[in-house]
Amino acid sequence: MELRHLRYFIAVAEMRSVRAASEHLHVTQPAISRQIQDLEDAIGATLFERTPRGLKLTAAGSAYLGEARDILARVDAANRLAHRIASGVHGRLRVGFVENASWSGLVLSALNAFQQAAGDVALELQPMNTPEQLDAIAAERLDGGFCYRFGAWPDGFASLPLLEQGVVLAVPEHSALGKHGPVSARDLSGTPFIAFPRHVYAAYYDRLISACAERGLTLDIRQEASTETAILSLVAAGVGAALVNAANRERPPARVRFVDVHDLDVRLPLEFCFIDRHGNAALQRFIDLLKAHSQPPA
């Protein structure tokens, strides 16, 4: 039995005529009659009675008509769903992000545009630092993530460069540092610092320490915290200063002031990372949207 048997049967049942069904379906009358006979043989029941006024459904035919309509409706729904998934407008997309990258600008705009364009995609956002995201993407717990790049990505990964940010000095609001404008790295000698533990993101840690050393500054790290939110909380409490992502200017915490360090240039390149051969249409739609949003206006 094939779907065309059901379609021919439904057309004949609704029009009560092989001839009318033939004209509607653009199929010859003998072909339709043969398919109806094959259907009756397959299920072992007579579906139609022939009367002077045309064809009439038997009791078995009436019961079969409702089921046949339901089957075709479900097949059509399955076809539409498969098409929507393949088009990237239905399904699930799991995206990781470093929290401060999502506070303004490109990332927020892209997420909002994706929700507008593909509202039937279940978008799951998970805040994680970059190494956690890379592990989750490799383990297929995430489809992609907004990560800061230091060094090569793991084998099999691809990425879309988005923007670059830098670092800024965070100090307690009553600190004398930066009261009259930007400072130099050497001005920070002897200042107690709060920083990430090296194991959280070794590549970034090493780059930051190296950049400071190049400017004659050895960081006096008195306290460590695993997130910038925790680091900034310690700064607010007066524990020390910290060099943090300049994106934090978008959401300055209470009792913290940001100061530029004019001779310290630590680039934080933000990229969207994913497995190169991913096969997720929703992810590809998101990547295409990110590309469109990251292009400067003509």
C-alpha positions as CSV (number, residue, x, y, z in Angstrom):
1,M,0.0,0.0,0.0
2,E,1.2,3.5,-0.9
3,L,0.1,7.0,-0.1
4,R,-1.4,7.4,-3.5
5,H,-3.9,4.6,-2.7
6,L,-5.2,6.7,0.2
7,R,-5.3,9.9,-1.9
8,Y,-7.3,8.3,-4.7
9,F,-9.6,6.6,-2.2
10,I,-10.3,9.9,-0.4
11,A,-10.9,11.8,-3.6
12,V,-13.4,9.1,-4.8
13,A,-15.1,9.1,-1.4
14,E,-15.5,12.8,-1.3
15,M,-16.7,13.2,-4.9
16,R,-18.7,9.9,-5.0
17,S,-17.4,9.4,-8.5
18,V,-14.4,7.9,-10.2
19,R,-14.9,10.2,-13.1
20,A,-14.9,13.4,-11.0
21,A,-11.9,12.1,-9.0
22,S,-10.1,11.5,-12.3
23,E,-10.7,15.0,-13.4
24,H,-9.6,16.5,-10.1
25,L,-6.5,14.4,-9.8
26,H,-5.6,14.4,-13.5
27,V,-5.3,10.6,-13.4
28,T,-7.1,8.3,-15.8
29,Q,-10.3,6.6,-14.6
30,P,-8.9,3.1,-15.1
31,A,-5.9,3.9,-13.0
32,I,-8.0,5.1,-10.2
33,S,-10.4,2.2,-10.4
34,R,-7.4,-0.2,-10.3
35,Q,-5.9,1.5,-7.3
36,I,-9.2,1.4,-5.4
37,Q,-9.5,-2.4,-6.2
38,D,-5.9,-3.0,-5.0
39,L,-6.7,-1.1,-1.8
40,E,-9.8,-3.2,-1.1
41,D,-7.8,-6.4,-1.8
42,A,-5.0,-5.3,0.5
43,I,-7.3,-4.6,3.5
44,G,-9.8,-7.4,2.7
45,A,-12.9,-5.2,2.7
46,T,-15.3,-3.6,0.2
47,L,-15.1,0.2,0.6
48,F,-17.7,1.3,-1.9
49,E,-21.2,0.3,-3.0
50,R,-22.3,1.2,-6.5
51,T,-25.7,2.8,-6.6
52,P,-27.7,4.5,-9.4
53,R,-26.7,7.8,-7.8
54,G,-23.0,7.0,-7.8
55,L,-20.6,5.4,-5.3
56,K,-21.5,5.1,-1.7
57,L,-19.2,4.2,1.2
58,T,-19.8,1.0,3.0
59,A,-19.6,1.0,6.8
60,A,-16.0,-0.2,6.5
61,G,-15.3,2.5,3.9
62,S,-16.7,5.3,6.2
63,A,-14.5,4.1,9.1
64,Y,-11.5,3.9,6.8
65,L,-12.1,7.4,5.4
66,G,-11.6,9.1,8.7
67,E,-8.4,7.1,9.4
68,A,-7.1,7.8,5.9
69,R,-7.6,11.5,6.3
70,D,-5.8,11.4,9.6
71,I,-2.9,9.5,8.1
72,L,-2.4,12.0,5.3
73,A,-2.8,14.9,7.6
74,R,0.0,13.5,9.8
75,V,2.2,12.8,6.8
76,D,1.7,16.4,5.5
77,A,2.5,17.7,9.0
78,A,5.6,15.5,9.1
79,N,6.7,16.9,5.7
80,R,6.2,20.5,6.8
81,L,8.1,19.9,10.0
82,A,11.0,18.2,8.2
83,H,11.1,21.1,5.7
84,R,11.1,23.7,8.6
85,I,13.9,21.9,10.4
86,A,16.0,21.6,7.2
87,S,15.4,25.3,6.6
88,G,16.6,26.2,10.1
89,V,13.4,27.7,11.3
90,H,12.4,24.8,13.6
91,G,14.4,22.7,16.0
92,R,16.9,23.4,18.8
93,L,20.0,25.6,19.1
94,R,22.2,25.5,22.1
95,V,24.6,28.5,22.3
96,G,27.2,29.2,24.9
97,F,28.5,32.7,25.7
98,V,30.9,34.6,27.9
99,E,28.5,36.7,30.0
100,N,30.0,40.1,29.4
101,A,30.0,39.5,25.6
102,S,26.2,39.5,25.6
103,W,25.6,42.8,27.3
104,S,25.4,45.0,24.2
105,G,26.2,45.4,20.5
106,L,26.6,42.6,18.0
107,V,25.8,39.6,20.2
108,L,22.5,41.1,21.5
109,S,21.5,42.2,18.0
110,A,22.2,38.8,16.5
111,L,20.3,36.9,19.2
112,N,17.3,39.2,18.9
113,A,17.3,39.0,15.1
114,F,17.4,35.2,15.2
115,Q,14.5,35.1,17.6
116,Q,12.5,37.2,15.2
117,A,13.5,35.2,12.1
118,A,13.3,31.7,13.6
119,G,10.9,31.9,16.6
120,D,10.1,28.2,16.4
121,V,13.7,27.3,17.2
122,A,14.2,26.5,20.9
123,L,17.2,28.8,21.6
124,E,19.1,27.7,24.8
125,L,21.7,30.1,26.0
126,Q,24.2,28.9,28.5
127,P,26.8,31.3,30.2
128,M,30.2,29.7,30.3
129,N,33.8,30.8,30.0
130,T,35.7,30.0,26.8
131,P,37.4,26.7,27.8
132,E,34.1,25.3,29.2
133,Q,32.4,26.2,25.9
134,L,35.0,24.5,23.8
135,D,34.7,21.3,25.9
136,A,30.9,21.5,25.6
137,I,31.0,22.0,21.8
138,A,33.4,19.1,21.4
139,A,31.1,16.9,23.5
140,E,28.0,18.1,21.5
141,R,26.4,19.6,24.6
142,L,26.5,22.9,22.8
143,D,26.0,23.7,19.1
144,G,28.3,26.7,19.2
145,G,29.5,29.5,21.4
146,F,30.8,33.1,21.7
147,C,34.4,32.5,22.7
148,Y,37.5,34.7,23.2
149,R,40.3,33.4,21.1
150,F,43.9,33.0,22.3
151,G,45.8,30.5,20.1
152,A,44.4,27.8,17.7
153,W,41.0,26.3,18.1
154,P,40.8,22.5,18.6
155,D,40.9,20.3,15.6
156,G,37.6,20.1,13.7
157,F,36.5,23.5,14.9
158,A,35.6,26.5,12.8
159,S,34.9,30.1,13.8
160,L,33.5,33.4,12.7
161,P,35.5,36.4,13.9
162,L,33.1,39.1,15.3
163,L,34.9,41.9,17.1
164,E,37.9,42.7,19.4
165,Q,37.8,44.1,22.8
166,G,40.5,45.1,25.2
167,V,41.2,45.2,29.0
168,V,40.5,48.0,31.4
169,L,41.5,48.5,35.0
170,A,38.8,48.1,37.6
171,V,39.4,49.8,41.0
172,P,37.3,50.5,44.1
173,E,35.4,53.8,43.6
174,H,37.4,55.6,46.3
175,S,40.8,54.5,45.0
176,A,43.3,57.3,44.1
177,L,44.2,55.4,40.9
178,G,42.9,57.1,37.8
179,K,41.3,60.0,39.6
180,H,42.8,62.3,37.0
181,G,42.7,60.2,33.9
182,P,44.4,57.1,32.3
183,V,47.3,55.5,34.1
184,S,50.4,53.6,32.9
185,A,51.2,50.0,33.7
186,R,54.1,51.1,35.9
187,D,51.8,53.3,37.9
188,L,50.2,50.0,39.1
189,S,53.3,48.5,40.7
190,G,52.6,47.5,44.3
191,T,48.8,47.6,43.8
192,P,47.1,44.4,45.1
193,F,45.4,42.6,42.3
194,I,42.6,40.1,41.9
195,A,42.8,37.7,38.9
196,F,41.6,34.5,37.4
197,P,43.4,31.3,38.5
198,R,45.6,30.2,35.7
199,H,43.8,26.9,35.2
200,V,40.6,28.7,34.3
201,Y,42.0,30.0,31.0
202,A,45.8,29.5,30.8
203,A,46.2,31.1,27.4
204,Y,44.5,34.3,28.5
205,Y,46.3,34.4,31.9
206,D,49.7,34.0,30.2
207,R,49.0,36.6,27.6
208,L,47.9,39.1,30.3
209,I,50.9,38.5,32.6
210,S,53.2,38.7,29.6
211,A,51.7,42.0,28.4
212,C,52.1,43.5,31.9
213,A,55.7,42.3,32.1
214,E,56.5,43.9,28.8
215,R,55.5,47.2,30.3
216,G,57.5,46.7,33.5
217,L,54.6,45.6,35.7
218,T,54.6,42.4,37.7
219,L,51.1,41.8,39.0
220,D,50.9,41.4,42.8
221,I,48.0,38.9,42.8
222,R,46.5,38.7,46.3
223,Q,43.2,37.0,45.5
224,E,41.9,34.8,42.8
225,A,38.3,34.2,41.5
226,S,37.0,32.1,38.7
227,T,34.6,34.6,37.1
228,E,34.8,38.3,36.3
229,T,31.6,38.8,38.2
230,A,33.3,37.5,41.3
231,I,36.4,39.5,40.6
232,L,34.5,42.7,40.3
233,S,32.6,41.9,43.5
234,L,36.0,41.7,45.3
235,V,37.1,45.0,43.7
236,A,33.9,46.6,45.0
237,A,34.6,45.3,48.4
238,G,38.0,47.0,48.3
239,V,40.1,43.9,48.2
240,G,42.2,45.1,45.3
241,A,42.2,46.2,41.6
242,A,41.7,44.0,38.5
243,L,42.3,44.0,34.8
244,V,39.1,43.0,33.2
245,N,37.3,42.8,29.9
246,A,36.5,46.4,28.7
247,A,33.0,45.1,27.9
248,N,32.3,45.4,31.6
249,R,31.9,49.2,31.0
250,E,28.4,48.4,29.7
251,R,27.3,47.2,33.1
252,P,29.5,48.8,35.7
253,P,28.9,47.3,39.2
254,A,28.3,49.5,42.1
255,R,31.3,50.9,43.9
256,V,33.6,50.1,41.0
257,R,35.3,52.6,38.7
258,F,37.0,51.8,35.4
259,V,40.3,53.3,34.4
260,D,42.2,53.1,31.1
261,V,45.8,51.9,31.1
262,H,47.1,53.8,28.1
263,D,50.2,51.6,27.4
264,L,48.6,48.1,28.0
265,D,47.1,46.6,24.9
266,V,45.7,43.1,25.5
267,R,43.4,42.2,22.6
268,L,40.3,40.0,23.3
269,P,39.1,38.7,19.9
270,L,35.5,37.5,20.2
271,E,34.5,34.7,17.7
272,F,31.6,32.4,17.3
273,C,32.9,28.8,17.4
274,F,31.3,25.6,16.2
275,I,32.1,22.2,14.8
276,D,33.1,22.6,11.1
277,R,30.8,19.8,9.8
278,H,27.8,20.3,12.0
279,G,24.7,19.4,10.0
280,N,22.4,21.6,12.1
281,A,20.3,23.8,9.8
282,A,19.3,26.1,12.7
283,L,23.0,26.6,13.6
284,Q,23.8,27.4,9.9
285,R,20.9,29.9,9.8
286,F,22.3,31.5,13.0
287,I,25.9,31.6,11.5
288,D,24.5,33.2,8.3
289,L,22.7,35.8,10.4
290,L,25.8,36.5,12.4
291,K,27.7,37.1,9.2
292,A,25.1,39.6,8.0
293,H,25.2,41.5,11.3
294,S,29.0,41.5,11.5
295,Q,29.4,43.1,8.0
296,P,29.9,46.9,8.2
297,P,27.3,48.9,6.4
298,A,28.2,49.8,2.8
